[in-house]
Amino acid sequence: MIVRTFAALCCTLMLLTSTLTPAVGAEVSFAGKTISILVGFGPGGANDVWGRTIAQHLGNHLAGHPRVIVQNVPGAGGLSLMNRLYNLSPRDGTVIGLVNRGIPFEALLGGDGVQFDPLKMNWIGSPDRDTTVCVARKDARVKDMRDLFTTEFLVGATGSGADTAIYPEFLSELLGMKFKTIKGYQGTKDISLAMERGEVEGLCVAYDSLLRETLAREGRVNILFQAALTPDAKLGNVPVATELARSEADRLALRLFLARVQLGRPLVLPPGVPSERVSALREALSDTIRDPQFLRDAERQGLNVDYISGPDIAGAIASAYQTPKEVVERTVSALGRKLRQQ
């Protein structure tokens, strides 16, 4: 009798506990929530289109089917958004940033105004990977990559850390190219319009972003080179900047600088978001990328899907931060900066 009574009591306690404590691995619900995707670029460009296309489908792959909205937050080449995510945004999974892929490396490479630690942030994934190209108007004096060593080339840019600024500045110092950057534009579309007005002669930008602009669609630009670790098949015989390294030190510096291409168009959460919510959002993005309706929408808008997982992005960033100090110093020097005090 005593044994049976004790067993019955244990069963009662187990049932009671199960009603009070969620099971391990229980589904995280976002019911009644609104998730904001903050896009660190102006409206109309490829990053904006990616953010809005993801927003249309992401909620369908999250428990509770939350509303997902998009807000453009351009400024300082994406640095202001990264600082905001790290220091001010809610840490409950309801605010996601779509950030410039170069920004996570700014703390390593001596960038000004850095108020975040990318190793503590929660990387969700990227819908694609894209190659940066530097292009010139067809009527510019610079016609190909070789001309950049003899002729000054005026390019439009946004802010520190953005591809539009950091690529020409880095390549000018490291390889001796004669880029001159004019900063302060709000995004690719703004720079493209400046090219049409004759304010600048070109820009460095992700290839898919370039293809959304009128000048490129009408065939009024020359692609001078691709800034990549390996050639992009979409670009055919366009030369690769890494071919121009003059020494092993330059080659290693180029590889560190171009590590950003492994991040694609990264989506990221602030630090401190509960791990189960991070996992839920990573899985939802992965499911979204495979969703047939999403794929149809992406194709209709000229978006090329090439998914990168959150752990892969986090791993690429962590690996870069393990680069030997002498390589970092060479890279920072080529950017005209000084190492940040650790």
Secondary structure, DSSP 8 states (H G I E B T S, - for coil): -HHHHHHHHHHHHHHHHHHHS--TT---B-TT-EEEEEESS-TTSHHHHHHHHHHHHHGGGSBT--EEEEEE---GGGHHHHHHHHHTS-SSS-EEEE--TTGGGTTTTT-TT----GGGSEEEEES----EEEEEETTSS--SGGGGGTS-EEEE--STTSHHHHHHHHHHHHH---EEEE----SHHHHHHHHHHTS-SEEEEEHHHHTTSHHHHTT-EEEEEEESSS--GGGTT--BGGGG--SHHHHHHHHHHGGGGGG-S-EEE-TT--HHHHHHHHHHHHHHHH-HHHHHHHHHTT-----EEHHHHHHHHHHHTTS-HHHHHHHHHHTT------
